[in-house]
Amino acid sequence: MAKKSDAQKGAKADVGAFRPGPVVVAGELTHMPIVFTNARDPAYPIIFANDSLLSLTGHHRAELLGESIFALIAEDADVGVVSAIKRGFQRGSGVGCEVKCRRKDGRSFWAALFVNPITDGHGNIIQYFVSFIDLTKHKQAQTQAKMLIDEMNHRVKNTLATVQAIVRQALRADTDRQTLRQMIKSRLSALARSHDLLTREKWKGAGLHEIINVTVAPFKPNDGEEQRFIITGAPMRFAPKAALDLCIVFNELATNALKYGALSSVGGKVHIDWKVEPSLEGARLVLTWRELGGPAVKAPTHRGFGSRVIERGLAHELEGTGRLDYRPEGLVCTMNIPAPVNKHG
């Protein structure tokens, strides 16, 4: 605090005249930070401060005695709240509010402040009893809760947008109702599994190996059967949005493989590998989905729903490209997308 003025030095006379009554004795023992102020001085100087208040603010008692109660309030505190506190003192009425305060070292803290008048035997207000409740942790929790709610709202909006896109694209397909239902169910299930994965990772992202394994889990054989997915590649970690989009893409590829490709035949396999290559636009991840051991493949006469989902997911959502190569021995899908900055998954 600043060097005391003559008026503040004079206020110390009131400190000397202060007599510790029962309330003060209780105040010395309580864990609640409290002060008493002189009601006859318009600056409302502090004439008593208990140990809890000193601990909260970091002041020595000698530094506070004689100081205005408003010296404990932060300079950038809400003007309306400070005015309400001043009116409460001036009118001799009780006040209860939340206000931003300051410690000796300049750091701020939030407190619930309660002002109550103390009268003499004739009903005259002679002092004010001011108590503080430290709300710093409460305010921090409120801020954290707001951040979590905002993040959750953002995720919900993104999820709803993805669901709308899945349904909208499915409705464009020229197919019967049962097939349409299965298409939508498969894609929503993939979206749900990707959400489960990200939830386990606290929505900080997911490794490419985990993204693929979670997505193709329903397409894997029962225990005891030969492994049909062979996945190789260095650890690579993607942000949540990219992880969701990749899950949708891999689900489309696996669904197609189960219907028409390698997974529709006994002994068919899917090889998935990737590498990072430099480019003028920055590092690119080149991933190959290669099917082997399935029935002979012929290029479709028209672009189906699955291929549109793959192309849209890679081009629009992941800012990349996807090429579907219908080779006789099996489908090969080559993806070229920006490599994540954090490659370790």
GUVEXNU-330594 format. One record per residue (C-alpha): residue number from 1; residue in three letters; x, z, y. Coordinates in steps of 0.02 Angstrom, whole numbers, plus 32768, in hexadecimal, padded with zeros to 4 digits. Layout:
N
NUM/ALA/X/Z/Y
...
***
This chain:
345
1/MET/8000/8000/8000
2/ALA/8033/7FE9/80B6
3/LYS/807F/8073/811E
4/LYS/7FF7/80EE/8153
5/SER/7FB1/80E3/8204
6/ASP/7F98/8179/8276
7/ALA/7EE0/817A/8247
8/GLN/7F0C/817D/818F
9/LYS/7F88/820A/81AB
10/GLY/7F00/826A/8206
11/ALA/7E8F/8254/8171
12/LYS/7F05/82C1/810D
13/ALA/7EC1/8357/816A
14/ASP/7E20/833B/810C
15/VAL/7E81/833B/806B
16/GLY/7EC5/83E7/8094
17/ALA/7E16/8426/80BC
18/PHE/7DD2/83E3/8018
19/ARG/7D9B/8470/7FA5
20/PRO/7D94/8450/7EE9
21/GLY/7CE3/847B/7EB3
22/PRO/7C99/846C/7E04
23/VAL/7C83/83B0/7E13
24/VAL/7D3A/839A/7E3F
25/VAL/7D71/8408/7DB0
26/ALA/7D0A/839C/7D3C
27/GLY/7D54/8302/7D8E
28/GLU/7E04/833D/7D6A
29/LEU/7DD9/834D/7CB2
30/THR/7D74/82AE/7C99
31/HIS/7DBE/820C/7C59
32/MET/7D56/81A8/7CD4
33/PRO/7DBA/8173/7D6F
34/ILE/7D6D/81C5/7E09
35/VAL/7D92/81E9/7EC0
36/PHE/7D3F/824E/7F4A
37/THR/7D39/820A/7FFA
38/ASN/7D16/8259/80A3
39/ALA/7C67/8225/80D9
40/ARG/7C85/8254/8190
41/ASP/7D0E/81D1/81A7
42/PRO/7CD2/811A/81B0
43/ALA/7D6C/80E4/814F
44/TYR/7D34/8159/80C3
45/PRO/7DE5/8197/809C
46/ILE/7E0C/81D8/7FEF
47/ILE/7E1B/8295/7FE9
48/PHE/7E27/82A8/7F2C
49/ALA/7E5A/8235/7E9C
50/ASN/7E62/826B/7DE7
51/ASP/7EEA/8240/7D69
52/SER/7E80/81B9/7D16
53/LEU/7E70/815C/7DBC
54/LEU/7F2B/8168/7DD9
55/SER/7F4B/8125/7D2A
56/LEU/7ED3/8095/7D47
57/THR/7F1B/805F/7DEF
58/GLY/7FD2/808D/7DD5
59/HIS/7FD9/80F3/7E76
60/HIS/8023/819E/7E94
61/ARG/7FA7/821B/7ED9
62/ALA/8006/822C/7F7D
63/GLU/7FF6/8171/7F9A
64/LEU/7F39/8174/7F8E
65/LEU/7F09/8213/7FE9
66/GLY/7ED3/81E5/8099
67/GLU/7EC1/812C/806F
68/SER/7E1A/80D4/8085
69/ILE/7DB7/80BE/7FE6
70/PHE/7DB5/8003/800D
71/ALA/7E72/7FFD/7FF4
72/LEU/7E4B/7FFD/7F3A
73/ILE/7DE2/7F60/7F47
74/ALA/7E37/7EB6/7F33
75/GLU/7E49/7E4C/7FCE
76/ASP/7DF4/7DB9/7F77
77/ALA/7D61/7E21/7F39
78/ASP/7CB4/7DDA/7F52
79/VAL/7C84/7DF0/8008
80/GLY/7BCE/7E12/7FDF
81/VAL/7BFB/7E9B/7F65
82/VAL/7C72/7EEF/7FDF
83/SER/7BEC/7EE8/8066
84/ALA/7B6F/7F3A/7FF0
85/ILE/7BEB/7FC7/7FCE
86/LYS/7C06/7FE3/8089
87/ARG/7B4A/7FE6/80A8
88/GLY/7B37/8068/801F
89/PHE/7BB6/80D8/8075
90/GLN/7B69/80BF/8120
91/ARG/7AB8/80E2/80E7
92/GLY/7AE9/8174/807B
93/SER/7A9A/8124/7FE2
94/GLY/7ADD/810E/7F34
95/VAL/7B33/806B/7F05
96/GLY/7B56/801C/7E5D
97/CYS/7BAD/7F75/7E4C
98/GLU/7C39/7F12/7DFA
99/VAL/7CCC/7EF0/7E6B
100/LYS/7D7B/7EA9/7E5F
101/CYS/7DFD/7F30/7E81
102/ARG/7EB9/7F34/7E8D
103/ARG/7F44/7F9C/7E44
104/LYS/7FE0/7FD6/7E9D
105/ASP/8046/7F46/7E54
106/GLY/7FCC/7EC7/7E9C
107/ARG/7F77/7E9B/7DF9
108/SER/7EBA/7E97/7E00
109/PHE/7E3A/7EE4/7D8C
110/TRP/7D7E/7EE9/7D83
111/ALA/7D21/7F8C/7D91
112/ALA/7C70/7FCB/7D93
113/LEU/7C6D/8036/7E30
114/PHE/7BED/80BF/7E4E
115/VAL/7BDD/811A/7EF5
116/ASN/7B76/81B9/7F05
117/PRO/7B65/822B/7F9E
118/ILE/7B89/82E5/7F98
119/THR/7B2C/8355/8013
120/ASP/7B46/8403/8056
121/GLY/7AC5/848E/8056
122/HIS/7A6C/843E/80EA
123/GLY/7A59/8392/809D
124/ASN/7AE6/8344/8101
125/ILE/7B55/82C7/80A8
126/ILE/7C05/8309/80AB
127/GLN/7C5B/82A8/8021
128/TYR/7C44/8214/7FAE
129/PHE/7C65/821C/7EF4
130/VAL/7CA7/8171/7EB9
131/SER/7CC0/814A/7E02
132/PHE/7D0F/80B2/7DB1
133/ILE/7CF8/8064/7D05
134/ASP/7D80/7FE8/7CD6
135/LEU/7D2B/7F44/7CA8
136/THR/7DC8/7EDC/7C91
137/LYS/7DB9/7ECA/7BD5
138/HIS/7CFF/7EAD/7BE5
139/LYS/7D1B/7E21/7C64
140/GLN/7DA2/7DD5/7BF7
141/ALA/7D2A/7DD8/7B64
142/GLN/7CA5/7D85/7BCF
143/THR/7D1F/7CFC/7C01
144/GLN/7D53/7CE2/7B4D
145/ALA/7C9D/7CDE/7B15
146/LYS/7C75/7C5B/7B9A
147/MET/7D08/7BF1/7B61
148/LEU/7CCD/7BFD/7AAD
149/ILE/7C1A/7BCF/7ADD
150/ASP/7C56/7B3B/7B45
151/GLU/7CC3/7B01/7AB4
152/MET/7C34/7B16/7A39
153/ASN/7BBF/7AB3/7AAB
154/HIS/7C43/7A2A/7AB4
155/ARG/7C53/7A25/79F7
156/VAL/7B97/7A22/79DE
157/LYS/7B84/7992/7A57
158/ASN/7C0E/7932/7A00
159/THR/7BC1/7955/7956
160/LEU/7B14/791D/798E
161/ALA/7B60/787F/79D7
162/THR/7BB5/785D/792F
163/VAL/7B13/787D/78CF
164/GLN/7AB4/7809/7944
165/ALA/7B37/7781/792A
166/ILE/7B2E/7796/786C
167/VAL/7A71/7789/786A
168/ARG/7A6B/76FC/78EA
169/GLN/7AE8/7692/7888
170/ALA/7A91/76B8/77E3
171/LEU/79EA/767F/7827
172/ARG/7A37/75D8/7853
173/ALA/7A5F/75B8/779C
174/ASP/79EB/7544/773E
175/THR/79C8/75B5/76A9
176/ASP/793E/7616/7652
177/ARG/790A/76C6/7681
178/GLN/795D/771C/75ED
179/THR/7A04/76C8/760F
180/LEU/79F3/76EE/76C7
181/ARG/79D4/77A6/76A1
182/GLN/7A6D/77AD/7631
183/MET/7AD9/7758/76B5
184/ILE/7AAA/77D6/7739
185/LYS/7AB9/786B/76C1
186/SER/7B68/7836/768B
187/ARG/7BA6/7826/773D
188/LEU/7B59/78C9/7778
189/SER/7BA5/7921/76E1
190/ALA/7C50/78DC/7712
191/LEU/7C34/791A/77C3
192/ALA/7C05/79C7/7782
193/ARG/7CA1/79D1/7714
194/SER/7D0F/79A1/77A7
195/HIS/7CBE/7A2A/780F
196/ASP/7CE1/7AA8/7784
197/LEU/7D97/7A72/7784
198/LEU/7DA8/7A83/7840
199/THR/7D50/7B2B/783E
200/ARG/7DD1/7B6B/77C2
201/GLU/7E57/7B29/7838
202/LYS/7E02/7B80/78CD
203/TRP/7DE1/7AD3/7917
204/LYS/7E97/7ABB/7944
205/GLY/7EA5/7A1A/78DF
206/ALA/7EC5/79EC/782A
207/GLY/7F4D/79A0/77BF
208/LEU/7F36/78EE/7780
209/HIS/7F4B/7923/76CB
210/GLU/7EC1/79A4/76E0
211/ILE/7E50/7927/773C
212/ILE/7E5D/78AB/76AD
213/ASN/7E4C/792C/7622
214/VAL/7DB2/797C/766F
215/THR/7D60/78D3/768C
216/VAL/7D7E/7889/75DE
217/ALA/7D5A/792C/7581
218/PRO/7CAA/78F4/754A
219/PHE/7CF4/7852/7507
220/LYS/7D79/78A5/749A
221/PRO/7D5F/78AB/73DC
222/ASN/7D2F/7946/737C
223/ASP/7DB4/79BD/733D
224/GLY/7E1C/7974/72B1
225/GLU/7E09/78C0/72E9
226/GLU/7E98/7858/732B
227/GLN/7EC5/786B/73E2
228/ARG/7E7C/77D6/743E
229/PHE/7EBB/77F6/74EF
230/ILE/7F76/77EB/750E
231/ILE/7FA1/7827/75BC
232/THR/8050/781F/7605
233/GLY/808F/7830/76B6
234/ALA/80E7/78A7/772C
235/PRO/8086/793A/7778
236/MET/801E/78FF/780A
237/ARG/7FA6/7967/7871
238/PHE/7F13/7922/78D5
239/ALA/7EAA/796B/7960
240/PRO/7DF7/79A0/7932
241/LYS/7DA0/7903/7975
242/ALA/7E18/788D/791B
243/ALA/7E07/78F4/787B
244/LEU/7D49/78DF/787F
245/ASP/7D57/7824/789B
246/LEU/7DD5/7810/780D
247/CYS/7D61/786E/7797
248/ILE/7CD7/77F2/77BB
249/VAL/7D4C/775E/779E
250/PHE/7D90/77A2/76F9
251/ASN/7CE1/77CA/76BF
252/GLU/7CAE/7714/76DA
253/LEU/7D45/76D5/7679
254/ALA/7D25/774E/75E9
255/THR/7C6B/7723/75E4
256/ASN/7C93/766A/75DB
257/ALA/7D17/7689/7554
258/LEU/7C97/76E8/74EB
259/LYS/7C14/7660/74FA
260/TYR/7C7B/75C2/74ED
261/GLY/7D34/75EB/74E2
262/ALA/7DB6/764C/7481
263/LEU/7D4D/76E9/746B
264/SER/7CC2/7686/7416
265/SER/7D31/7664/737E
266/VAL/7D84/76D8/7301
267/GLY/7E3D/76E3/732A
268/GLY/7E2B/76A3/73DC
269/LYS/7E97/76F7/745E
270/VAL/7EA9/7704/751A
271/HIS/7F56/770E/7567
272/ILE/7F60/7754/7618
273/ASP/8003/7758/7678
274/TRP/803C/7750/772B
275/LYS/80D2/7744/779E
276/VAL/80F7/774D/7858
277/GLU/8136/76B0/78AE
278/PRO/8173/769A/7961
279/SER/8119/7624/79D8
280/LEU/8111/75F9/7A91
281/GLU/8075/7667/7A9E
282/GLY/80CC/76FA/7A4B
283/ALA/80DA/7738/7998
284/ARG/8055/76F2/7924
285/LEU/8018/7735/787E
286/VAL/8004/76AA/77FE
287/LEU/7F9A/76E4/776C
288/THR/7F71/767E/76D2
289/TRP/7EDE/769A/765D
290/ARG/7F01/7632/75C1
291/GLU/7E8A/7624/752C
292/LEU/7EC8/75F2/747E
293/GLY/7E7D/75E7/73D0
294/GLY/7DCC/75BE/7406
295/PRO/7D62/7521/73ED
296/ALA/7D99/747D/7439
297/VAL/7D78/747F/74F3
298/LYS/7D26/73F7/7559
299/ALA/7D18/73F4/7616
300/PRO/7C65/7418/764E
301/THR/7C01/738C/769D
302/HIS/7BCC/73FD/772C
303/ARG/7C0F/749A/777E
304/GLY/7BBB/7534/7734
305/PHE/7B8D/75DC/777D
306/GLY/7C28/7631/7736
307/SER/7CA1/75B4/7781
308/ARG/7C4D/75C5/782B
309/VAL/7C60/7682/7823
310/ILE/7D19/7671/77F6
311/GLU/7D3B/75F4/787F
312/ARG/7CDB/7658/7901
313/GLY/7D2F/76FB/78CF
314/LEU/7DDD/76B1/78D7
315/ALA/7DC8/7642/796F
316/HIS/7D56/76A7/79E1
317/GLU/7D70/775B/79AC
318/LEU/7E27/775A/7976
319/GLU/7E64/76CF/79EB
320/GLY/7EAD/7671/7958
321/THR/7E8B/75E0/78E4
322/GLY/7E56/75CA/7830
323/ARG/7E6D/7534/77C0
324/LEU/7E0A/7521/771D
325/ASP/7E65/74AF/76A4
326/TYR/7DF9/7482/760D
327/ARG/7E80/7459/758F
328/PRO/7E4B/742A/74DD
329/GLU/7EA5/74C2/7495
330/GLY/7E54/753A/750F
331/LEU/7E25/755E/75C3
332/VAL/7EB1/7588/763C
333/CYS/7E86/75DA/76E2
334/THR/7F12/75E6/7761
335/MET/7EF8/765B/77F4
336/ASN/7F63/765B/7890
337/ILE/7F3F/76EB/7905
338/PRO/7FA0/7752/7985
339/ALA/800F/77D2/792D
340/PRO/7FE6/7885/795D
341/VAL/8064/78DB/79CD
342/ASN/8070/796E/7956
343/LYS/8099/791A/78B1
344/HIS/80A5/79B7/7847
345/GLY/800A/79E6/77E5
***
